[in-house]
Amino acid sequence: MSLHIATNRPAFDQPLVDLVDYALTYEIRSDLAYETAHYCLLDTLGCGLQALDFPACTKLLGPLVPGLTMDKGARVPGTSYELDPVQAAFNIGTIIRWLDYNDTWLAAEWGHPSDNLGAILAVADWMARNGAALTMRDVLTGMIKAHEIQGCLALENSFNKVGLDHVLLVKVASTAVVCQMLGLTRDQTLNAVSLAFVDGQSLRTYRHAPNTGSRKSWAAGDATSRAVRLALIAQTGEMGYPTALTAKTWGFYDVSFRGQTFRLQRPYGSYVMENVLFKISFPAEFHAQTAVEAAVALYRQLAAMGKTAAAIKGVTIRTHEACLRIIDKQGPLNNPADRDHCIQYMVAVPLILGRLTAEDYDDTIALDPTLGQRIDAVRGRIQCVEDKQFTADYHDPAKRSIANVITVELEDGSVLPEVVVEYPIGHRLRRAEGIPLLLEKFRTNLARRFSEEAQRRILEASLDRTKLERMAVDEYVSLYVV
């Protein structure tokens, strides 16, 4: 008895074909994209190094089970871990995202495209240590393509409105790019990307009350590790699912996207990396970045008047719709993950202290009998209202603003001049102002983990883009091993 294998399977859904063909064959020609990817690489690695100061993060790192090691495995920057590429992707992706301080992309869906570095760097280091001729130029290319896939899918497709977390896009983008790095065929890559959509997807519930919690800080690590796993599965010849999106009743569109189909605003190129938003000044959810900058300015105004936040009667934040949907919160805040997604908290702290740091979300600050009560009192006086023009400008491809305006009324009835901040320092339109600060942030984060001599070696290798691009991946990653 012979087994008959059907050969008339349907064609792969066009959105899968388009992103796979881009990942495998598109040549990046934009020097601006490579320049921005260079800065993005340094900033992303620095964010990971800073996260290593937090035990809640480091407890999740290392091998899947204690004592498991791998010869010539992928290294985790800032640590001594040497892991298989799947677990290394989880480790790197987790430290990158832990403090909500890496880059951001805002559109119908938001997210953090540099999350994909977890998969890209883990696989590149593992491959390079096992004979592949990969340079840091290849890493930058992978970053540009992962940014583009995640960002273009996010432009007009809102996954949050159907309750799904944006790390779905990290998994899809990382899967496609890792397949290219591993040398998978077009068919194998289509299979892998279809598997990413067939997967169960993360719910956003861990980002919202009443369930806001620390999973939002390791969700990207989870997504990147899954991407590497799926690419390796597809490399074995495992089958894919051509109509993973469009299959009636059982496909992604019907099951998880309320029957909607994907809308693509523009063809894949290098647009997203060129326009990505850097978080430079504050470890704050990006929709609040301009509000925090405005709050620091108002703190200085109050100080110049000889007043403190105790003199505030009320605060109005004029903002965009996405901000209201994601981070406008009243009532109790249960943990740091709750606080760093509450615009009232992120504005109250700088109004009182003139700063906002990662440590300001911790219980030591928020639950302090004196300071915590002051923060709660001020945030209780803050209300948010939508400015329709700000919402329109947020979605305008030519602007992509993230505007916030803060107006403060004092107890004596006087009103301070409103402070308007339309674009954060990390925006493309403030790039010249932001890059020196980004590099200073990188230097500060290096100093958290390395000796002066080690810092010197990393900076010497990192700051000259031409030199960096020529370095072998394993040689560069070796600089970050402790």
PEDAVEN-V235466 format. One record per residue. SS is DSSP state (h for helix, s for strand, l for the rest). Layout:
BEGIN
SS + SS
END
This chain:
BEGIN
l + l + l + l + l + l + l + l + l + l + l + l + l + h + h + h + h + h + h + h + h + h + h + h + h + l + l + l + l + l + h + h + h + h + h + h + h + h + h + h + h + h + h + h + h + h + h + h + h + h + h + l + l + l + h + h + h + h + l + l + l + l + l + l + l + l + l + l + l + l + l + l + l + s + s + l + l + l + l + l + l + s + s + l + h + h + h + h + h + h + h + h + h + h + h + h + h + l + l + l + l + l + l + s + s + l + l + l + l + l + s + l + h + h + h + h + h + h + h + h + h + h + h + h + h + h + h + h + h + l + l + l + l + l + s + h + h + h + h + h + h + h + h + h + h + h + h + h + h + h + h + h + h + h + h + l + l + l + l + h + h + h + l + s + l + l + h + h + h + h + h + h + h + h + h + h + h + h + h + h + h + h + l + l + l + h + h + h + h + h + h + h + h + h + h + h + h + h + l + l + l + l + s + h + h + h + h + l + l + l + l + l + l + l + h + h + h + h + h + h + h + h + h + h + h + h + h + h + h + h + h + h + h + h + h + l + l + l + l + l + l + l + l + l + l + l + l + l + l + l + l + h + h + h + h + h + l + l + l + l + l + l + l + l + l + l + l + l + l + l + h + h + h + h + h + l + s + l + l + l + l + l + l + l + l + h + h + h + h + h + h + h + h + h + h + h + h + h + h + h + h + h + h + h + l + l + l + l + h + h + h + s + s + s + s + s + s + s + s + l + h + h + h + h + h + h + h + l + l + l + l + l + l + l + l + h + h + h + h + l + l + l + h + h + h + h + h + h + h + h + h + h + h + l + l + l + l + h + h + h + h + l + h + h + h + h + l + l + l + l + h + h + h + h + h + h + h + h + h + l + l + s + s + s + s + s + l + h + h + h + h + h + h + h + h + l + l + l + l + l + l + l + l + s + s + s + s + s + s + s + l + l + l + l + s + l + l + l + s + s + s + l + l + l + l + l + l + h + h + h + h + h + h + h + h + h + h + h + h + h + h + h + h + h + h + h + h + h + h + l + l + h + h + h + h + h + h + h + h + h + h + h + l + l + h + h + h + h + h + h + l + s + h + h + h + h + h + h + l + l + l + l
END
